Amino acid sequence: MIFVKSSKWEDHSCPRILYKEAVMKRSKTLITQALSTLKGNIERTGDPLGFRHTYWTEWANGLELPKDGPTVLLTARMYQMLPYVIETTDMVASVKPLLAVKGFDKILSMSNRLAGETLIRLKAIGSKEIKATGTRVLKGIVAALDRVGAHPSYLYEDEPYSGVLLYDLGLEDGIAPHIGKVYELLKGQGVKEVITVDPHTTFMMKEIYPEYIENYDIQVNHYLDILSESTGPFGNAGHKDLPNEFVMHDSCVMTRDLGIVEQTRKVATKLGIHLLEPENTKRDTACCGGPVEYAFADLSEKISNIRIQELTRVCKNILVMCPICLVNLRKYEKELGIRVWDMGELLYSTFTPLTG
């Protein structure tokens, strides 16, 4: 049978095809612009958000952590930037209907440079819950480290960002200069060891930095390594409003790249927590959808939805050890009636008396 394309088909189809091609082109332009903006932010300010004002030290208020010492707690600003990451991602998603508008990418670039920080900061004021969560996580980690005899210092406003997003998003030409600056800063502070709080910074500092720094001599330990190696339970630790069971969501980077698998479970045992395992767990864990949410929000949404459904079939309380996993999975809490906890929150609930 021979099909003849009618003029009516041509009249209605071609505009649709041209429109889709235009939207795809604009989508690619926006993604390119987003990545370019990220790289430019880090080059100008050392921060992926491009903020020139300190936003990452407030969590440490009242802890009186020393600023100097050979061992430092390196948060790398990861938990502190969560409110702003959420707002930035939402802003990018909200402009998709404008992708076909000629020159919109230029408008986006201009607005980012002139008013980006002010706008994002104002919008993030409403994200009090995730900010409070990040604060509890970091304070809980410090309290637990204190319990096992580890007393790191903290660099406060001088604390650097690791540059991990440059690596994760393939912006390789920006990695070497940033790594050099961070390493020089740490060495200038007399740092010999860093205790990291998230898998992405740990991987960056432990595996990627040595590829760029000759004779790299900074020891890197994740806090779960330190806590798991301590002998015995955590003394007279007492739980405050913690569930008895959690389903475990392992970070891809944590398990496959760093081999931190049983350490997490040892710490949970010390806390008296019963962990349940989902179908895909440990080194075979499934992705949470990050960190591609900055540039590929739709793809991130699909991946995170698959994973959260898998986890909630096992338990309504989900345990994570990564800020990116936390932010990608917690957005389903109200919809599914679940609760996503970070390990640091469990530590905070257990050791709050130590933090005041």
N, C-alpha and C positions, 0 to 999 in steps of 0.2 A: 504494500500500500504506500502511496506517495503522499506526503503531507506538503501542502503549499502554505507558506507563511503569508498571511493576509496583511493588508495595509493596516487593518485595525489592530492586529497583534503588534505590528511594528510601532504604531503610534503610542500604545500603552506600555509596551515592554521597555523600549529604549530609555525613556525617562527614568523608569525604575532602576534599570541597570546602571545608568549614569549616576543616579543618586547614590546607589549602594557603593559604587566605586569611589565617589566623592567622600562619602562617610568613612570608608575604610582608609582612604588617604589621610583624611583629617585625624582619624584615630591614631594612625601611625605617627603623624606629626605631633599629636598631643603626648603620646608616650615618649617620643624622642625628646620633646620639650621637658617633660617631667624628669627624665633621666639626666638631661643636661642641667636642669635647675638643681637637682640633687648634687651632682658633681661640683657645680659652681658654688653651692652653699658650703660644701666641705672645704673647697679651696680658699674661700674668702674668710670663713669664720671657724673652720675646724668642726662644724656641727652640721649634720644632715638637714636640719630644719632651717639652717641659716640664721639662727637667733644669735644676736650679739649680747643679749642680757642673760645672766646666769639663771637657769631654771632647775638645775639638777642637784642642788645642795640642801634644799629645804627639808628633805626627809630626815637629815641627820641632826636637826635641831634638838637640843636637849641631851644628846648622847655624849657630848664632850669627847669625841674621838680625836686623838692626837693628829696633827697635820704632818708631822715628820716621823720617819721610821723606815727601816729597810724592807718591811712587809706592808703593802697597802691593799686595802679593799678597792677593787676596780669595778665599779658599777657600769662604767662606760656610758652612763646616762640612759641605758636601755629601758628600765622600768619608768624612769622619770619622764621620758618623752611620749609615753603611751597616749595621754590625753590629746597631744598635738598631732600624733600620727593618725588617730581616729578622725579628727577634724579635717586634716589634710586629705585623707582618703575620701571622706564624704564630700568635700568640696570638689575634688576631681571628678567623682561620680556624678555630681549634680550638674556638671556642665556638658554632659554627653549630648543632650538635645541641641547644643549650640555648635557641635562639631562641624556642621556643614556651613557655618557662617564664615565668610571669607575673612581671613586675618585674625580669627579668634585666638590662634596660638600665640600671636604677637601680643594680643591684649593680655593673655594669661601671663606671659613672661614679664610684661611691664608691671602688672599689678603685683606680681610676686616680689619684684625688687622694691617697689615703692611702699606697699602696704601689707605685704604678706605676713610679717611677724606680728604686727598689731592686730590684724584681722584674725589670725589663727589663735592668738592669745585670748582675744575677747570671746571667741566661740568656744574655746576650751574651758572657760570658766564654769560652764555647766557640767563638765565631765569630772565632777568631784569624786564620784564613786571609784573610778579607775585610778585616779590620783591617790586616793586614800588606800586603795589596794596595793599600789606600788610602794607606798610608804610603809605599810605593814610588812610587806615582803622583805624589804631591805632591813628594817629594824629587827625582824625575826631572825634573819641570817646573822646579823651582828650579835644578837643575844645568844644564839646557839653556839657561835664561834667562841664567844666569851665563856660559855659553860664548859667547853672542852679545852680551854686554856690558850686559845688563839686570839690575840689582841692586835689586829691590824690598825694601821693609821689610815687616814682618808685625805685626799688631796683637795677636797672642797672645790672652790672655783677653778682650780688648776687641773682638775680631773679631765683627761682627754676622752674623746670618742675614738673607738678602735678603728673605724673605717670599714666595718664589715659589710655595709650595704654596697660599697664600691665593688667589693669582691662578689657578693651574692648576685648583683645585677650586671656583672660582666664589664664594669667600667675600669678596666685594668690599667689604663694610662694614668689614672688618678691615684692608684694604690701606693706606688713606691714613694712619692713625695710625702703623702700623709703618714705612712708608716715611719719614715725617717724622722718626721717632726715629733711623733708620739714617743718613739724610742729615745730621742734626744731629751725630751722633757722628763721622761721617767728616770733616765740615767742622771740627769741634772739634779733630780730630787734625791738621789742616792738609793733608788729603789732596786732591790735585789730579787724580790718575790712579789707577785701579785696574786691575790685571791679573787677569782672571778665569780660572778653571780648568775651568768646566763651561758648557754651552750655556744651561741654564735661568737661572743667575745672570746670565750675560752679557745675555740677552734682557731680563730684569727690570731690570737696571741701565741698559741702553742704551735700551730702548724704552718701558718702563712708568714708571720713575721720572720722566722728563721730563713725563709727563702729570699728575703730582701735585705736582711741585716747580717753582715759577715760577723762571725764569732758572737752570735746572739747569746746573751748570758743572763736573761731574766727567767727565773723559775715561775711556772704558771700552774696553779692548782685551783680546781673548781671547789667551791665550798662543800659540796657533797662528798668529794674525795676525803676532805679533812674530817668531816663529821662521821663518815662511815668507818674511818680508821680508829676512832676513839674507842676505848674499851668500855664495855658495860652499857647499861641503859643511861638515859639522861637524868640520873639522880632522882630528885623528888619532883620531877616535872608534872604539872597538872594541867589537864585539858580544860578548855573553856568553850563550851558550845560547839564541840567538834563532832561530826558524825562518826559512827563506828566503822563504816566501810566506804571505800573509794574505788572507782575504776581507774586504772593507770593509763595515762596517755604519755608514752615516751616520745621525746623529741627526736626527730630524724638525725640531727647533728649530734645530739648527746649520745645516742646509742651507736650509730654506724660510723661516725667520724671520730668520736672520742672514746668509745668503749665504756661509757658510764651507764651501766645497766643495773648490776646488782647493788651498787652503792646506794642508789635511790631506795631500793627495797630494804636494805639494812637500816637506813635512817628511819624509814616508816616503821619498821619493827621496833626500833628504839623508842619511838613515839607511841607505841601501842596501837598502831593503825593497821587494820586489816585491808590489804590490797586485793582487788579482783582484776583479772587480766582479760582484756578484750580479745577478739579473734586475731587481730594483727597487733602484735606486741613485741617488746624488746627490740632486737635488731631487725625484726620484720614489721616494725611499726608503720602506720599509715600517716601521711602528711596532713598537717592542720590547715594547709592552704597558704602559708607564709613562706618567705617574706615578699612574695610577688604582688601583694595587695597594693603596694604603692603605685605600680604601673599597670597591673592586670587585675583589677578589682573583680571583674566578672568570673575569671578563672579561679581566683582565690575563693570566691563565694561557693562555687560548685564543689571544689575540693573539700572545703571546711564542712559543708553540709553533709557530704558523704561520711566524713569521719565522725561528726557529732552524732549522727544517727546510729552508727556502729557502737559508739561508746554508751549512749543512753539506753541501749537495749540491755546493757549489763548493770548499770547503776546510775542514779540521778546525781551523784556527787563525783565529779571528775577531777583528778589530780594531775597538774602539769608542773614543769620545772623551767619554763621558758616564757619570757614576756610576749614573744610573737605567737606562741601557741595560746597563751592566755587571752590575748586580744582577738584572735581569730575564732576561738571557740566560745567565749563568754557572750558574744552577741546573740546567742540562741537561748540564753537563760530564761527570759520571760516567755518566749514562744513555746519552749518545751518543758518549762517548770523544772529546770535543772540548776545546779550550782557548780561553777568551775573554780577550783581552788588552786593556788600556787603553793608549792611546798613551803615557801617562805611564810605564807599565812599560817600554816600549821605550826611552824616554829614560833611565830609571833604569839599565837594563842597559847602555846605551851610555856613560853619563857617571858611573857609580858612583865612579870614582877622585876625582871632584870633590867628592863628598859625604862621603867618608871611610868 
